[in-house]
Amino acid sequence: MKKTIKHIALYSFFLVGFLSCDDYLDIVPDKTQEVSLMFQRQEAAYTALVTCYSYLPQNDGLYATFTLASDELTTPLAKEPNSIKLMKGEQVADDPFMSFWSGYGASGRGQGSLWDGIRACNTLIANIDQAVDMTQVEKNTWKAEAKVLKAYYHFLLLNYYGPIPIVDVNLPIDASDEDLRVHRKTIDEGITYILNTLDTAIADLPERTTGNNDLGRIDKVIAYAIKSKVSLYAASPLFNGNSEFYSDFVNHEGTPFFNQNVEVSKWEMAATIAKEAIDIALAQGAAIYQFTSSPPKYDETNYDNPFYKTFYDLKFSVLEKWNPELLWGDSSPVNDWWRLQSGVLMKDPTASSVQAAWQWIAPTMRMAELFYTKNGLPIDEDNTYNYERRFGTTVVSNDKKNYARPGLRTAELHLNREPRFYTNIGFDSSEYRGWNELWTLRMKKGQTHGRIANTSDYLITGFSLKKLVHPESEGDAYDKIIRYPWPNARLAELYLNYAEALNEAYGPSQAVYDALNVVRARAGIPYVEVVWSDGSLAKTLNKHTTQSGLREIIRQERMIELAFEGHRYNDIRRWKLADEYFNTNVRGWSVDEKTDANYYKVIEVGMRSFATPRDYLHPIKTSELITNPNLIQNPQW
C-alpha cells in the first residue's frame, strides 16, 4: 500500500460531510445506493477507512486533549485551555467542554462526534464487500479494523458518559422516528457489546503491522491492548457495583444503568485478558524499552554511569519512534504549532526566535511529591528521607551532579529521588536537555528560565515537564520540534493492568509483584517485595502483603509510570478518588520571587473543583435531549 493513514488523513475528510448527519445520534439512514457505489474501488474504500481513523482523539493536541484534564499539569490563567477549565468546575450542559458525544472545536484541530465516527465505521463494514479490486482477505481485514475502531469509540463514550446507546449498524432509510430515537443501554450491556465486537474483529486482524507505510493501523496486539483497558475499566469501582453514586439512575423501565453489586469475576476476567494481551505482544517482539543508541555529546563521557543508562531507558521509552514498547502509537498528522511539546518546551533566551517554545505547561507540586525516593518508596514512607523538611533548601553536593548543579541551592524535595523523577520533572538548579544542549535551569523570577517581568509565558508552579521533550527539539521553529507517535498503549501499561486486576481478584501474590517489578526494574528501583520488607527503609513494614496496601502501591506505581501520558484523569475517576485528588488546589513554588528564601515557599497557584457524583460523568448536550426525548441526562446535570 503506497499511502499511509497518516499521509492520507489530511485530505480524506470529504466523506465526513456525506457520512454525517445532525439528527439524533448521527445514525440517520444511509442513502444506501449512493454509498455502495462509492465502495466499488479500493482507493475510495481506503479513503473511507481513513475517515474511520480520523475520529481518534488527538492526545497530544494541546487544545483538544484530556491529557491536561487532571491535577497533573497546570497553566497560567491567561493560557488555560478548556481541559483546565473543566477541572475548575466550569462545565455546563448547554455547551459542554470536550464533548465526545457532540464533538467540539478547538484551536487547530477539534474533535468530531464519536457517533459520526461510529457511523463511518458501520458504513465501511456494510459496503466494503462491493469493492471489485480487493481480495476477500483485504476486505475482511479492513472491516476488522473498522470494528475495533467502532468498539473503541463506544468505549470512549461509555467511559465519559456511562450508559450509552449501542449503534452496531446504521438504520435503514425507511426507519421510523421512534426507531431513530435510541435509548441508552446499561453499563454491562455496553461493555459486553464492546468486548464481543473486539473478539469478532480479532480473528481477521494481522498479528502485527510492521511496515513503515502502515504503522499505527489496528492489529491484534493493539486490539488486545484495547480489550485489556476496557475490561480493567469495567471491573473498576466507578463501573462495577456503583450503588453509592447511581442507585437511582435508572432507565425508562426502572432498571439501574449501573449494576449494583460488585462482581469480583470482572477483575478475574480483566486479569486473564491482560495476561493474554501481554503474551500476544511479547510473541510479536514487544519488550520493555532499553536505549541502544548513542547519547548526545554532552552525555557521552558520563554514559558508563548507571544513572545515565536508566535515564535514557526511561526518557526514550516514549520519545523513540515506534520502539518495541510502543504497542499503539498515534501518528495522525496535526498542525505542529498546537502540540503539547511546544507548550512544555523551555525557551532559550539566547535564541533569535522561540516561536515553538512556549514554556507555560507546568507539572504541579502534587506530581513532584508523587515520585518515589531513590529507594523506590513514597517520600512519606521512606525512613531515610526527611519528609518533614522536604520544602527546606540545601546546597547541591557533588554526588548529586547527575541531576542538579553542585554548589547551587535547591529544595530537599528535589534530591535523592528515583530516576523517573529526573526524567519527568525539571526544577530550579536541575539539568535539562533541549535545543540539542544541556542546561542548568534557573527558575527564579528574572533568571534565565524564570518569569520575565509579567509575561504570561512562564511555569506557574516552578516545575518544567521534561518527559515529553525530545532533547533534539529546538524551539525556534515548529518544524524543529521532534515528533513521535503518542503512546496510546505501552507494554508497561499492560503489566500495570495485570498487577491491578490480579490483586483485586485474588489478593497479593508473587505474580503481582513480578508484574510490578518489570516496570520497577527498568526504573532503576528495588523490587516491591524487597523494599517493603526492609524495616530499615519502609515505615509501613510489609504493606505489600495486604490487598489494600498493595492496591495503594499499584496505584502509585501506575500514576508514576504513566504520568503525563493522559491516564490520570480517567484512572482517578474509575477508582472513585476524585474527592481526594480533584478537590484540592494546585500548589507550586513562589515563582514571582527572586531570592531562595522567598522562592522556596509553597503557595496555591490555581484551583480544582469536582462535584461528586455529578462530574464523574459528563453531560449530554441539552440540545441532544430535545432532539431525542428518549435520552436520559446524567445525574445532577
Secondary structure, 3 states (H helix, E strand, C coil): CCCCHHHHHHHCCHHHHHHCCCCCCCCCCCCHHHHHHCCCCHHHHHHHHHHHHCCCCCCCECCCCHHHCCCCEECCHHHCCHHHHHHCCCCCCCCCCCCCCCCECCCCCCECCHHHHHHHHHHHHHHHHHCCCCCHHHHHHHHHHHHHHHHHHHHHHHHHHCCCCCCCCCCCCCCCHHHHCCCCCCHHHHHHHHHHHHHHHHCCCCCCCCCHHHCCCCCHHHHHHHHHHHHHHHHCCCCCCCHHHHCCCECCCCCECCCCCCCHHHHHHHHHHHHHHHHHHHHCCCCCCCCCCCCCHHHHCCCCCHHHHHHHHHHHHHHCCCCCCEEEEECCCCCHHHEHHHHHCCCCCCCCCCCCCCCCCEECHHHHHHCCECCCCCCCCECCCCHHHCCCEEECCHHHCCCECCCCEEEHHHCCECHHHHHHEECCCEEEEECCEEEECCCCCCCCCCCCCCCCCCCCCCCEECCCCCCCCCCCCHHHCCCCCEEEEEHHHHHHHHHHHHHHHHCCCHHHHHHHHHHHHHHCCCCHHHHCCCCCCECCCCHHHCHHHHHHHHHHHHHHHCCCCCCHHHHHHHCCCHHHHCCCCEEEECCCCCCHHHHCCEEEEECCCCCCCHHHCCCCCHHHHHHCCCCCCCCCC
